[in-house]
Amino acid sequence: MNRLIRYLKGYVHIRLVSRDPERFLNLCAHNQILLWGLISRNGFYEMYLSTADFFRLHTLCCKSSSKIRILGKYGLPFFLHRNRKRKAFFAGILLSFCLLFVLSLFVWNIHVSGNYANSTGSILSFLERKGITHGILKSRLNCSEIAAMLREEFPNITWVSAKIEGTQLILEIKENVDGYVAEETPTEPSHLIAAKDGIVASIITRSGTPLVLPGAPCKKGEILVSGEIEIKNDSQEVIGYRYVPADADILIETEWYYYDEFPLAYEERHYGEEGISFPFLQIGNYRLESFSPWEQNPSADSETRLWQVHLTENFVLPLSVGYQKSLPYITEQKEYTREEARTLAEQRFEQYQEKLKKEQIQVIDSSVTTEITGTLCKTKGTITVQEKAVERQSCEQRTPEPASDTSSDS
């Protein structure tokens, strides 16, 4: 802070020539003149002091029979004085500040944090479809609407905070990592019907009338839980109906057919020494390359790294620097052995089961076999799963038939 203040006010570097330099320094201390950088060099004293204090030295020099020589002038006042005729230079500074002000009106970075199940790319793609991209005016953004759109598009997002800091749109997200998706509570009377043929593994009814028991077979379209509840009198006669949206946890045991194949022959890449790096400058979506290779090597991958320029932590400019590096490789043709192919087939089947588990589909039994032909490894068979294979169907309301009169005349 002291350096900044000194630069703004201006300061000078002087040399003191005196027979009695101690008297001069004592006079400066008595008159509260601040000196810094005091050193003795070749029998002289050199020091720094502010411009305002420099003009107070005339009386002190007369009293101590000292002479002052200016070695340098520093600070903003001297800089402006030296460049007072450079109108284009000051105009450029003014235009730069105007440009920074204009750039501060836009959003140049969208920062997403807290997302695990939903990738940052998918969130940015959704925002782009809604017209929210890098370079949009901050005045066109409504943070509440952005948060509501994200919660509606991604059901496993439970909480979103959208705020604008500097030139950044910061999205803080919390997801339901257990995979549970809160469904909208239905309000209209409805049944729960089977979406597939199978066996009812379990049924826990919260609302409605269950029509099947665990272990019972069911057909596609069959009503499992009815939204119609009978109202009976003391004689157990139906005198009316009450209609509710059926609600239950139902697991249906079904059989799936599993098939997977992959070729035994494959290519293995061996990377050699890294190629040349080619730096570039990117403004927005336009890339300016300093130079590039004359011929693109078809047997090489490329690695690109990009860094966005920040003025401050939250003031991001639409300017990025980076480089592209060539990674040449050679390919070697290989072929899986029978044991390697069987191991890979088992791994692919385990990955498939993990994928079903994330979708809340439980595999309870499997009967798959792996067959290796001349060029392919095939895995096929059936798996038994328990899934929530139910659908909602609106129910028609009806009125009860009048009770028959069984009384006789006496």
Beta strands, then each sheet from edge to edge (+ up, - down):
strand 1: 11-18
strand 2: 36-41
strand 3: 44-50
strand 4: 66-74
strand 5: 106-107
strand 6: 109-113
strand 7: 136-137
strand 8: 157-165
strand 9: 168-175
strand 10: 190-194
strand 11: 198-207
strand 12: 209-210
strand 13: 217-218
strand 14: 223-226
strand 15: 228-232
strand 16: 238-243
strand 17: 247-263
strand 18: 265-271
strand 19: 277-283
strand 20: 286-289
strand 21: 300-310
strand 22: 316-335
strand 23: 362-372
strand 24: 376-387
strand 25: 390-394
sheet 1: 2+ 3- 1+ 4-
sheet 2: 5+ 7-
sheet 3: 6+ 9+ 8-
sheet 4: 12+ 14- 10+ 25-
sheet 5: 13+ 11- 17+ 24- 23+
sheet 6: 15+ 16-
sheet 7: 18+ 22- 19+ 20-
sheet 8: 18+ 22- 21+
end
